[in-house]
Amino acid sequence: MDLGTYERILNLNLSHANFTTAGQIYTEILTRERAGGYLGRDVQMIPHVTGEVKRRLRQLAIEGGKNGKQADVVFVEVGGTVGD
């Protein structure tokens, strides 16, 4: 939950598009699977989950966040809780 730190350092107001959790990724995958988006195939970590992560990063870079501008740089922090 370092998003507030990044907002202060960069002097930006970031939106929900700038923050993604594993739960959001899995919810999107399951919703797409239930709608038939995978044509009855098994959902797998690779390529489906990793593909969704890449899709979200590309979408953020192209469409931007709250301001709607294309990003010059997309900074990604991957992490978890100590002990996981």
MOGI-V77794 format. One record per residue. N is the residue number from 0. OMEGA is omega as a letter, one per 20 degrees, with the letter a starting at -180 (none if undefined). NEAR is the number of other C-alpha atoms within 8 Angstrom. D_LAST is the distance of its C-alpha to the last C-alpha in Angstrom with 2 decimals. Layout:
# MOGI-V77794
n=N omega=OMEGA near=NEAR d_last=D_LAST
n=N omega=OMEGA near=NEAR d_last=D_LAST
This chain:
# MOGI-V77794
n=0 omega=a near=3 d_last=15.96
n=1 omega=a near=5 d_last=17.95
n=2 omega=r near=8 d_last=20.64
n=3 omega=r near=7 d_last=23.06
n=4 omega=r near=7 d_last=22.87
n=5 omega=r near=10 d_last=23.78
n=6 omega=a near=11 d_last=26.54
n=7 omega=a near=8 d_last=28.06
n=8 omega=a near=6 d_last=27.95
n=9 omega=a near=6 d_last=29.34
n=10 omega=r near=7 d_last=31.64
n=11 omega=r near=7 d_last=30.77
n=12 omega=a near=6 d_last=30.23
n=13 omega=a near=10 d_last=27.45
n=14 omega=r near=8 d_last=27.29
n=15 omega=r near=7 d_last=24.86
n=16 omega=a near=9 d_last=25.42
n=17 omega=a near=8 d_last=23.64
n=18 omega=a near=7 d_last=20.29
n=19 omega=r near=8 d_last=18.38
n=20 omega=r near=6 d_last=15.33
n=21 omega=r near=6 d_last=13.89
n=22 omega=r near=6 d_last=15.83
n=23 omega=r near=8 d_last=18.96
n=24 omega=a near=12 d_last=18.68
n=25 omega=r near=9 d_last=18.33
n=26 omega=r near=8 d_last=21.13
n=27 omega=r near=8 d_last=23.35
n=28 omega=a near=11 d_last=22.87
n=29 omega=r near=8 d_last=23.70
n=30 omega=r near=8 d_last=26.61
n=31 omega=a near=10 d_last=27.99
n=32 omega=a near=12 d_last=27.70
n=33 omega=r near=7 d_last=29.53
n=34 omega=r near=6 d_last=32.18
n=35 omega=a near=8 d_last=32.86
n=36 omega=r near=8 d_last=31.49
n=37 omega=r near=9 d_last=30.33
n=38 omega=r near=6 d_last=33.68
n=39 omega=r near=7 d_last=32.35
n=40 omega=r near=5 d_last=30.14
n=41 omega=r near=5 d_last=26.70
n=42 omega=a near=7 d_last=23.90
n=43 omega=r near=7 d_last=21.57
n=44 omega=r near=7 d_last=18.47
n=45 omega=k near=7 d_last=20.89
n=46 omega=a near=7 d_last=23.29
n=47 omega=a near=10 d_last=22.88
n=48 omega=r near=12 d_last=19.44
n=49 omega=r near=9 d_last=19.65
n=50 omega=r near=9 d_last=23.24
n=51 omega=r near=10 d_last=22.45
n=52 omega=r near=9 d_last=20.18
n=53 omega=r near=8 d_last=23.11
n=54 omega=a near=8 d_last=25.63
n=55 omega=r near=8 d_last=24.14
n=56 omega=r near=9 d_last=24.04
n=57 omega=r near=8 d_last=27.59
n=58 omega=r near=9 d_last=28.78
n=59 omega=a near=14 d_last=27.58
n=60 omega=a near=12 d_last=29.29
n=61 omega=a near=9 d_last=32.48
n=62 omega=a near=10 d_last=32.91
n=63 omega=r near=12 d_last=31.25
n=64 omega=a near=12 d_last=29.64
n=65 omega=a near=8 d_last=31.74
n=66 omega=r near=5 d_last=34.61
n=67 omega=r near=7 d_last=34.99
n=68 omega=r near=8 d_last=35.56
n=69 omega=a near=9 d_last=34.28
n=70 omega=r near=10 d_last=31.61
n=71 omega=a near=5 d_last=32.57
n=72 omega=r near=5 d_last=28.97
n=73 omega=a near=8 d_last=25.65
n=74 omega=a near=4 d_last=22.86
n=75 omega=r near=4 d_last=19.36
n=76 omega=r near=4 d_last=16.20
n=77 omega=a near=4 d_last=13.11
n=78 omega=r near=4 d_last=9.87
n=79 omega=a near=5 d_last=6.92
n=80 omega=r near=5 d_last=5.71
n=81 omega=a near=4 d_last=5.66
n=82 omega=r near=3 d_last=3.80
n=83 omega=none near=4 d_last=0.00
